[in-house]
Amino acid sequence: MTIYDIKASAFNDLDTPMSFLTTKGFDPNICVPVSVQQFGAFHFSGARGKWFVQTPPATVIKADVNAFKNGEHSITLSIQDDAWIEATTKSLIEALKLAHPHMEQSEIPVEQVVQRCYIPNFKKLEIRSKYKAKRTKVLQYVNMYNGDNEITGKCNIGPGSVVSCSILFTLSETKHEEGHIDTGFKCGFGAGIRVHTLDGLPDAIKRPWDWSSVNFDSLTMPMYNSVRVKTPAMQVSAVGINSVQVESKSDFKDAMNQFHAAAGADAWDEKILTSAKRSIATGDVAVATVVPRRNNQRIEWTTESIHTSRKKRRRTSDSAAGD
C-alpha cells in the first residue's frame, strides 16, 4: 500500500477537510449536529468539528464586543430572513433529539421536551459569551473579519452596522427544588463576526488622494457604503441651479480623472452638485467634502459639506490710490 492509499483510507470520511483554512469556521450552509458531549451543558459537534451556525447578514441593534465591560461580549441582531430562521429552528430541534437520551428528562417523550424547550427569538437575536474563563486573567477576543482580512481590535461595531455572526449553541437543563426543569438553548459566539458594513461614514480621502482602497464597481470603501473625498481650495467659475462649476489645481484634477478612469466613467467635468442654502457667488473660493454617485457613464459629485469665502482682492499701491 502506498502513502497515497494510506492517506485516502485515513481521510475519506472528511468532506473538504481543509475547509477551515478558507472559511475560518464560517459556513453559510445550515447543517445539523452529528454528536453531543456534556460538560455541564450539552455541546454539539458537526461533521468537521464544533457545530457553528452562521447568521445571514443582519443589522446590529446594539453591541458590546471586545470592549471588555460587564464581564461578557454581547450583540443583538435584527434578522429578517424567515427561511434561515425556520432552518435553524429545525436544526436546534434535531440537536435536542440528539441530546435527549442523556438528559435528565430522558424518560419524558422527546416531543414534550421539545415543546417545553426555549428557542431563541431569532427576529431579535441576542448572542453572549464571557470573555474571561474562571481562574484566569486572559481576556478572550471575539475574532472579526472583513472579507479575508482579520480586523479584530481594529473597529467598533455600533447600531446600524451589518454583520454575520457565527453562533455556538449550547443546551442546558436547570433543575429547581420543586422538581421542575427549565430547558433551553443559549447563543454564544462561535468562530467570530464577519463585518459587512459599519455604521457611520468613512474618513474622507485627502491629498494626495490615494484611491487604492476604493471599490470602483460599487463606489464604496471597505466596510462602508460610500466614498468621501476632501477637495483642496477651488475657485468657483460659475453658479447654476443646485450646482457650481469650479476650477481646481492640476494635481486634484488629475487625481479625479484617475478616479473616473478607474470607474470606467467619463472624465470629470469639474461640476459639483450642491443643495447648500448659503449664497455662493462666482469668484468665491470653495472647499468641500464630496460623495460620488454613478449616473450611467457619468459620475456626479454631491457635496456633503461646503465652505466658501470671498477671494481676497489685491491692495493697490499708495501711488495708485492717490491718482
SEBAKOL-554710 format. One record per residue (C-alpha): x, y, z; residue number from 1. Coordinates in steps of 0.001 Angstrom, whole numbers, plus 500000, padded with zeros to 6 digits. Example, Ala and Ser with C-alpha at 12.3 -4.5 7.8 and 13.67 -1.06 7.14 Angstrom:
2
{east = 512300, north = 495500, up = 507800, num = 1};
{east = 513670, north = 498940, up = 507140, num = 2};
//
This chain:
323
{east = 500000, north = 500000, up = 500000, num = 1};
{east = 501434, north = 503373, up = 499002, num = 2};
{east = 501410, north = 506545, up = 501088, num = 3};
{east = 498654, north = 507891, up = 498846, num = 4};
{east = 496497, north = 504828, up = 499571, num = 5};
{east = 497031, north = 505309, up = 503298, num = 6};
{east = 496022, north = 508965, up = 503063, num = 7};
{east = 492939, north = 508103, up = 501030, num = 8};
{east = 491792, north = 505464, up = 503520, num = 9};
{east = 492579, north = 507596, up = 506578, num = 10};
{east = 490822, north = 510773, up = 505486, num = 11};
{east = 487989, north = 509594, up = 503260, num = 12};
{east = 485425, north = 510324, up = 505980, num = 13};
{east = 486021, north = 514093, up = 505801, num = 14};
{east = 484367, north = 516432, up = 503318, num = 15};
{east = 486788, north = 519238, up = 502423, num = 16};
{east = 488992, north = 518529, up = 505491, num = 17};
{east = 490976, north = 521755, up = 504980, num = 18};
{east = 487894, north = 523943, up = 504611, num = 19};
{east = 488534, north = 525768, up = 507889, num = 20};
{east = 491584, north = 527429, up = 506318, num = 21};
{east = 489327, north = 529169, up = 503784, num = 22};
{east = 486068, north = 529558, up = 505723, num = 23};
{east = 487702, north = 530363, up = 509105, num = 24};
{east = 484831, north = 528468, up = 510692, num = 25};
{east = 482114, north = 530341, up = 508797, num = 26};
{east = 479824, north = 528192, up = 506673, num = 27};
{east = 476637, north = 529638, up = 505143, num = 28};
{east = 475111, north = 526154, up = 504914, num = 29};
{east = 472957, north = 525210, up = 507902, num = 30};
{east = 473886, north = 521686, up = 508984, num = 31};
{east = 472646, north = 519515, up = 511841, num = 32};
{east = 474996, north = 518318, up = 514599, num = 33};
{east = 476191, north = 514717, up = 514497, num = 34};
{east = 477418, north = 514213, up = 518068, num = 35};
{east = 476915, north = 515631, up = 521554, num = 36};
{east = 479009, north = 515891, up = 524718, num = 37};
{east = 478001, north = 517072, up = 528160, num = 38};
{east = 480180, north = 519445, up = 530171, num = 39};
{east = 477507, north = 520857, up = 532442, num = 40};
{east = 475549, north = 521976, up = 529379, num = 41};
{east = 475326, north = 519951, up = 526185, num = 42};
{east = 477820, north = 520888, up = 523455, num = 43};
{east = 477398, north = 519795, up = 519857, num = 44};
{east = 479807, north = 518848, up = 517071, num = 45};
{east = 479288, north = 518780, up = 513336, num = 46};
{east = 480963, north = 516739, up = 510641, num = 47};
{east = 484138, north = 518898, up = 510846, num = 48};
{east = 484436, north = 519884, up = 514491, num = 49};
{east = 482396, north = 522240, up = 516659, num = 50};
{east = 478885, north = 522886, up = 515409, num = 51};
{east = 478704, north = 526529, up = 514319, num = 52};
{east = 475727, north = 528208, up = 512658, num = 53};
{east = 476272, north = 531399, up = 510652, num = 54};
{east = 473594, north = 534081, up = 510594, num = 55};
{east = 472639, north = 535827, up = 507362, num = 56};
{east = 473704, north = 539498, up = 507065, num = 57};
{east = 471836, north = 541230, up = 509888, num = 58};
{east = 471514, north = 544762, up = 511249, num = 59};
{east = 473045, north = 545423, up = 514665, num = 60};
{east = 470599, north = 546776, up = 517250, num = 61};
{east = 473219, north = 547106, up = 519988, num = 62};
{east = 476660, north = 545672, up = 520632, num = 63};
{east = 479349, north = 545455, up = 523302, num = 64};
{east = 482069, north = 543383, up = 521661, num = 65};
{east = 485793, north = 543474, up = 522545, num = 66};
{east = 485193, north = 546433, up = 524862, num = 67};
{east = 485680, north = 544194, up = 527927, num = 68};
{east = 482917, north = 545657, up = 530040, num = 69};
{east = 480306, north = 543922, up = 532201, num = 70};
{east = 482087, north = 540569, up = 532059, num = 71};
{east = 480918, north = 539456, up = 528617, num = 72};
{east = 480753, north = 540185, up = 524910, num = 73};
{east = 477225, north = 540745, up = 523617, num = 74};
{east = 475442, north = 541679, up = 520412, num = 75};
{east = 471778, north = 541954, up = 519453, num = 76};
{east = 470794, north = 541443, up = 515811, num = 77};
{east = 467678, north = 542123, up = 513785, num = 78};
{east = 467264, north = 539127, up = 511441, num = 79};
{east = 464566, north = 539232, up = 508755, num = 80};
{east = 465453, north = 536027, up = 506863, num = 81};
{east = 462456, north = 533750, up = 507561, num = 82};
{east = 463952, north = 530800, up = 505655, num = 83};
{east = 467116, north = 530938, up = 507796, num = 84};
{east = 465046, north = 531194, up = 510988, num = 85};
{east = 462967, north = 528148, up = 510023, num = 86};
{east = 466000, north = 526060, up = 509036, num = 87};
{east = 467924, north = 526977, up = 512203, num = 88};
{east = 464935, north = 526182, up = 514425, num = 89};
{east = 464671, north = 522732, up = 512815, num = 90};
{east = 468404, north = 522186, up = 513412, num = 91};
{east = 468010, north = 523020, up = 517102, num = 92};
{east = 465187, north = 520515, up = 517424, num = 93};
{east = 467429, north = 517873, up = 515840, num = 94};
{east = 470175, north = 518841, up = 518311, num = 95};
{east = 467794, north = 518400, up = 521245, num = 96};
{east = 466762, north = 514967, up = 519939, num = 97};
{east = 470449, north = 514036, up = 519772, num = 98};
{east = 470928, north = 515049, up = 523426, num = 99};
{east = 467637, north = 513607, up = 524691, num = 100};
{east = 468938, north = 510127, up = 525689, num = 101};
{east = 471481, north = 511797, up = 528011, num = 102};
{east = 469144, north = 514376, up = 529549, num = 103};
{east = 467508, north = 514474, up = 532980, num = 104};
{east = 464267, north = 514306, up = 531022, num = 105};
{east = 465216, north = 511241, up = 529002, num = 106};
{east = 462185, north = 509367, up = 530389, num = 107};
{east = 459841, north = 512052, up = 529065, num = 108};
{east = 458824, north = 511740, up = 525396, num = 109};
{east = 461135, north = 513886, up = 523297, num = 110};
{east = 458172, north = 515670, up = 521682, num = 111};
{east = 457135, north = 517006, up = 525103, num = 112};
{east = 460684, north = 518151, up = 525864, num = 113};
{east = 460776, north = 519976, up = 522513, num = 114};
{east = 457521, north = 521781, up = 523353, num = 115};
{east = 458926, north = 522952, up = 526711, num = 116};
{east = 462347, north = 523942, up = 525357, num = 117};
{east = 463257, north = 527617, up = 524993, num = 118};
{east = 464216, north = 528508, up = 521428, num = 119};
{east = 465931, north = 531931, up = 520998, num = 120};
{east = 463994, north = 534781, up = 519419, num = 121};
{east = 465769, north = 534845, up = 516064, num = 122};
{east = 463976, north = 538000, up = 514895, num = 123};
{east = 465793, north = 539838, up = 517675, num = 124};
{east = 468713, north = 537549, up = 518398, num = 125};
{east = 470967, north = 538111, up = 521393, num = 126};
{east = 474398, north = 536458, up = 521445, num = 127};
{east = 476515, north = 536471, up = 524601, num = 128};
{east = 479856, north = 534978, up = 525668, num = 129};
{east = 482012, north = 535558, up = 528740, num = 130};
{east = 485384, north = 536987, up = 527808, num = 131};
{east = 487328, north = 535552, up = 530740, num = 132};
{east = 487290, north = 531949, up = 531903, num = 133};
{east = 487348, north = 531108, up = 535604, num = 134};
{east = 490739, north = 531123, up = 537334, num = 135};
{east = 492459, north = 533018, up = 534513, num = 136};
{east = 493276, north = 536639, up = 533733, num = 137};
{east = 493490, north = 536103, up = 529977, num = 138};
{east = 490863, north = 538078, up = 528040, num = 139};
{east = 489324, north = 536321, up = 525062, num = 140};
{east = 488592, north = 538469, up = 521995, num = 141};
{east = 485815, north = 537783, up = 519520, num = 142};
{east = 487502, north = 537382, up = 516122, num = 143};
{east = 486325, north = 539831, up = 513460, num = 144};
{east = 486795, north = 539650, up = 509700, num = 145};
{east = 486057, north = 541785, up = 506673, num = 146};
{east = 486307, north = 539578, up = 503633, num = 147};
{east = 489548, north = 537621, up = 504028, num = 148};
{east = 491119, north = 540238, up = 506294, num = 149};
{east = 491135, north = 539842, up = 510054, num = 150};
{east = 490198, north = 543135, up = 511732, num = 151};
{east = 489994, north = 542034, up = 515372, num = 152};
{east = 490527, north = 545068, up = 517570, num = 153};
{east = 490569, north = 547484, up = 514612, num = 154};
{east = 486938, north = 548586, up = 514542, num = 155};
{east = 483948, north = 549117, up = 516802, num = 156};
{east = 480567, north = 547689, up = 515854, num = 157};
{east = 477662, north = 550018, up = 516571, num = 158};
{east = 473918, north = 550149, up = 515912, num = 159};
{east = 473208, north = 550146, up = 512195, num = 160};
{east = 476219, north = 548036, up = 511246, num = 161};
{east = 475550, north = 544950, up = 509105, num = 162};
{east = 477290, north = 541745, up = 510194, num = 163};
{east = 477106, north = 537954, up = 510040, num = 164};
{east = 477813, north = 536117, up = 513293, num = 165};
{east = 478995, north = 532578, up = 513866, num = 166};
{east = 476894, north = 531086, up = 516693, num = 167};
{east = 477831, north = 528307, up = 519094, num = 168};
{east = 474629, north = 526805, up = 520542, num = 169};
{east = 474581, north = 525005, up = 523888, num = 170};
{east = 471631, north = 523230, up = 525514, num = 171};
{east = 471108, north = 523425, up = 529261, num = 172};
{east = 468777, north = 521920, up = 531857, num = 173};
{east = 468141, north = 523813, up = 535091, num = 174};
{east = 466517, north = 521730, up = 537816, num = 175};
{east = 464560, north = 523559, up = 540506, num = 176};
{east = 463907, north = 522408, up = 544081, num = 177};
{east = 460291, north = 521568, up = 543356, num = 178};
{east = 461429, north = 519227, up = 540607, num = 179};
{east = 460617, north = 521436, up = 537637, num = 180};
{east = 463275, north = 521558, up = 534907, num = 181};
{east = 463840, north = 524511, up = 532588, num = 182};
{east = 465314, north = 523567, up = 529223, num = 183};
{east = 466697, north = 525949, up = 526639, num = 184};
{east = 469334, north = 526848, up = 524082, num = 185};
{east = 471873, north = 529593, up = 524688, num = 186};
{east = 473653, north = 531526, up = 521925, num = 187};
{east = 477376, north = 532150, up = 522286, num = 188};
{east = 479970, north = 533453, up = 519844, num = 189};
{east = 481442, north = 530747, up = 517623, num = 190};
{east = 484116, north = 531457, up = 515011, num = 191};
{east = 483559, north = 535214, up = 515285, num = 192};
{east = 481914, north = 538035, up = 513359, num = 193};
{east = 482058, north = 538969, up = 509683, num = 194};
{east = 481631, north = 542730, up = 509301, num = 195};
{east = 479920, north = 543726, up = 506049, num = 196};
{east = 479337, north = 547436, up = 506697, num = 197};
{east = 479901, north = 549688, up = 509687, num = 198};
{east = 477584, north = 552402, up = 510889, num = 199};
{east = 478592, north = 555983, up = 510207, num = 200};
{east = 480790, north = 557370, up = 507452, num = 201};
{east = 484313, north = 556554, up = 506264, num = 202};
{east = 487114, north = 559048, up = 506707, num = 203};
{east = 487378, north = 561461, up = 503792, num = 204};
{east = 490236, north = 560771, up = 501361, num = 205};
{east = 492547, north = 563783, up = 501363, num = 206};
{east = 495640, north = 564897, up = 499464, num = 207};
{east = 497407, north = 563045, up = 497857, num = 208};
{east = 494097, north = 561258, up = 497068, num = 209};
{east = 495115, north = 557612, up = 497100, num = 210};
{east = 492238, north = 555574, up = 495577, num = 211};
{east = 493701, north = 552118, up = 496348, num = 212};
{east = 491003, north = 551345, up = 498952, num = 213};
{east = 488073, north = 552293, up = 496669, num = 214};
{east = 485793, north = 549667, up = 495127, num = 215};
{east = 485108, north = 551298, up = 491763, num = 216};
{east = 482245, north = 548948, up = 490873, num = 217};
{east = 480135, north = 549977, up = 493869, num = 218};
{east = 481866, north = 553296, up = 494673, num = 219};
{east = 482358, north = 552191, up = 498265, num = 220};
{east = 485202, north = 551667, up = 500719, num = 221};
{east = 485832, north = 548558, up = 502839, num = 222};
{east = 483055, north = 548172, up = 505457, num = 223};
{east = 481269, north = 551340, up = 504284, num = 224};
{east = 478588, north = 552126, up = 501716, num = 225};
{east = 480183, north = 555281, up = 500357, num = 226};
{east = 483360, north = 557158, up = 499475, num = 227};
{east = 484085, north = 560639, up = 500805, num = 228};
{east = 486642, north = 562972, up = 499222, num = 229};
{east = 488029, north = 566197, up = 500680, num = 230};
{east = 488790, north = 568753, up = 497969, num = 231};
{east = 491520, north = 571394, up = 498083, num = 232};
{east = 490625, north = 575072, up = 497723, num = 233};
{east = 488936, north = 575592, up = 494337, num = 234};
{east = 487704, north = 578754, up = 492631, num = 235};
{east = 484028, north = 578935, up = 491678, num = 236};
{east = 483833, north = 579816, up = 487976, num = 237};
{east = 480047, north = 579590, up = 487545, num = 238};
{east = 476970, north = 579014, up = 489677, num = 239};
{east = 473975, north = 577022, up = 488422, num = 240};
{east = 470796, north = 575673, up = 489974, num = 241};
{east = 471956, north = 573344, up = 492773, num = 242};
{east = 475436, north = 573148, up = 491250, num = 243};
{east = 478711, north = 575007, up = 490990, num = 244};
{east = 481400, north = 574885, up = 488337, num = 245};
{east = 484897, north = 575026, up = 489776, num = 246};
{east = 488468, north = 575434, up = 488639, num = 247};
{east = 490843, north = 573168, up = 490526, num = 248};
{east = 494604, north = 572810, up = 490573, num = 249};
{east = 496149, north = 570224, up = 488277, num = 250};
{east = 497062, north = 567678, up = 490984, num = 251};
{east = 493446, north = 567361, up = 492176, num = 252};
{east = 492021, north = 567411, up = 488650, num = 253};
{east = 494446, north = 564656, up = 487624, num = 254};
{east = 493507, north = 562597, up = 490685, num = 255};
{east = 489795, north = 562958, up = 489925, num = 256};
{east = 490316, north = 561924, up = 486315, num = 257};
{east = 492195, north = 558856, up = 487547, num = 258};
{east = 489190, north = 558058, up = 489750, num = 259};
{east = 486782, north = 558386, up = 486808, num = 260};
{east = 489010, north = 556297, up = 484533, num = 261};
{east = 489275, north = 553515, up = 487105, num = 262};
{east = 485460, north = 553550, up = 487425, num = 263};
{east = 485023, north = 553382, up = 483644, num = 264};
{east = 483300, north = 556767, up = 483584, num = 265};
{east = 483655, north = 559964, up = 481572, num = 266};
{east = 486291, north = 562484, up = 482657, num = 267};
{east = 485427, north = 564829, up = 485493, num = 268};
{east = 483627, north = 567957, up = 484260, num = 269};
{east = 484624, north = 569954, up = 487383, num = 270};
{east = 480969, north = 570314, up = 488385, num = 271};
{east = 479797, north = 569770, up = 491954, num = 272};
{east = 476147, north = 569333, up = 492874, num = 273};
{east = 475077, north = 571182, up = 495977, num = 274};
{east = 471897, north = 571885, up = 497851, num = 275};
{east = 473581, north = 574375, up = 500133, num = 276};
{east = 471266, north = 577208, up = 501104, num = 277};
{east = 474101, north = 579640, up = 501676, num = 278};
{east = 474905, north = 582072, up = 498922, num = 279};
{east = 477723, north = 581042, up = 496581, num = 280};
{east = 478997, north = 583538, up = 494043, num = 281};
{east = 481288, north = 583358, up = 491051, num = 282};
{east = 484846, north = 584059, up = 492157, num = 283};
{east = 484382, north = 582506, up = 495605, num = 284};
{east = 486927, north = 580032, up = 496927, num = 285};
{east = 485324, north = 576735, up = 497960, num = 286};
{east = 486481, north = 573724, up = 499967, num = 287};
{east = 484128, north = 570746, up = 500050, num = 288};
{east = 483650, north = 567153, up = 501117, num = 289};
{east = 482034, north = 565354, up = 498198, num = 290};
{east = 480466, north = 561930, up = 497591, num = 291};
{east = 480308, north = 560194, up = 494167, num = 292};
{east = 477128, north = 558806, up = 492594, num = 293};
{east = 477080, north = 556896, up = 489309, num = 294};
{east = 474729, north = 558087, up = 486541, num = 295};
{east = 475244, north = 555756, up = 483573, num = 296};
{east = 478678, north = 556644, up = 482173, num = 297};
{east = 478940, north = 559743, up = 484350, num = 298};
{east = 479953, north = 560141, up = 487967, num = 299};
{east = 478310, north = 563044, up = 489750, num = 300};
{east = 479832, north = 564537, up = 492874, num = 301};
{east = 477446, north = 565799, up = 495556, num = 302};
{east = 478558, north = 567989, up = 498426, num = 303};
{east = 478238, north = 566601, up = 501908, num = 304};
{east = 479576, north = 569915, up = 503169, num = 305};
{east = 480964, north = 573031, up = 501502, num = 306};
{east = 482669, north = 576132, up = 502854, num = 307};
{east = 483187, north = 579251, up = 500769, num = 308};
{east = 484927, north = 582559, up = 501176, num = 309};
{east = 485310, north = 585661, up = 499065, num = 310};
{east = 488561, north = 585786, up = 497159, num = 311};
{east = 490779, north = 588486, up = 498602, num = 312};
{east = 491383, north = 591421, up = 496291, num = 313};
{east = 494899, north = 592753, up = 495830, num = 314};
{east = 495551, north = 596069, up = 497547, num = 315};
{east = 496528, north = 598851, up = 495176, num = 316};
{east = 499758, north = 600773, up = 495765, num = 317};
{east = 499697, north = 604082, up = 497618, num = 318};
{east = 500581, north = 605893, up = 494445, num = 319};
{east = 497724, north = 604293, up = 492550, num = 320};
{east = 495399, north = 605135, up = 495420, num = 321};
{east = 496420, north = 608797, up = 495157, num = 322};
{east = 495615, north = 609108, up = 491457, num = 323};
//
